[in-house]
Amino acid sequence: IFTPQVIIRNFGSDTLKSCAVVYNLDGVNSQTYNWTGSLLFYQSALITLPTMTVSAGSHLFISTTRMPNGFTDQNPSNDTLQTSINVMSNTTSQQAPYVQGFESTGFPYNDCFITSFSGPQWQRVTTASYSGVASMGLDNYIATMGDTDSFITPSIDMSTITNPTLTFELAYAQLDSSDTNDQLNILASTNCGNSWTQLNYSKTGASLATTGIISSTFTPVSQSQWRKETVNLVSLTGQTDVRFKFQFTTYPAFQGTNIFNHGNNIYIDDINITTNSAGIAEEYKNEFNLDVFPNPLIDHSTLSFNILEKNVVSISIYDIVGREIFPVSEKTELNAGTYTLPINRNGLKSGIYFVKLNVNDYSVTKK
């Protein structure tokens, strides 16, 4: 059941006392609602239209005002509004574990939804991927300031897995050092999207960035510009109808005295919802206790980290634009324990650098 509401506004000099509101779904079966009231110039009124029966899926709601005060509108250019609506099924369509690598065409996939207030939307792209040939990307470089764009997963039955966790690969670059407000949130709904609960994932600016500042449009060119993200889903254990929302909001960025109504591009790949195995995933939440001291580095520093079980580890230094400067340690299989390694300046110029620790498929970064 869908109960549409529309707002009408009087842009004419005469008081608006009546008009017809003609509305339909997907361009068929138009209905008419006759409104009466009293609106002075630029006043508005909220109209609740009769309920409509709607099938699950994406639809286009179209409404048009006609015959203001019984006369033909002299300015019909602002009479029609089209709005996309998503109607979610209350029937589970996926069984956990859930895996989405965006390799298949036909995005958005069955029982998935994408929403946007304005501007570009999430889409399947083949210009960047962590694995395979495709990922989900959002062209935030040309986005509209204040836009919110969401990707909503199908309904997932979580009752068959214990200690559930969500992981995904993320790639995002800041446009400028003041580009601090672009935000990625992950939410969950257990009632077909009627309400959403914020999960323990909300990142902005430098915390969201997986590589250095890139002042041109960002496309990741190597896996080093991606980062695995982990979200604990223990609060959703046993739920039989869960949808997840990846919600990105863009805010203006600044370069000197210039204001840009956009940030930079963001990509997501390899979404996995599965059982959280003990060990490395838990360590990842603590960032393997990665530390660099003293910091800032003058002549030399010490890097320390901790792993609780045998893993393959590598460490490298990157500059602010994501270029690898030199490896601290090539891929090496290490037993459980705490490790310290020296970092020498080695001719590094003054600036900002990042230490990236890779442990199997997980990675953490320290400035």
Salt bridges, closest charged atoms under 4 A:
ASP26 OD2 - HIS59 ND1 2.77
ASP111 OD1 - ARG243 NH2 2.92
GLU169 OE2 - LYS228 NZ 3.12
GLU229 OE2 - LYS203 NZ 2.98
GLU229 OE1 - ARG227 NE 2.88
GLU282 OE2 - LYS285 NZ 3.23
ASP319 OD2 - ARG323 NE 3.00
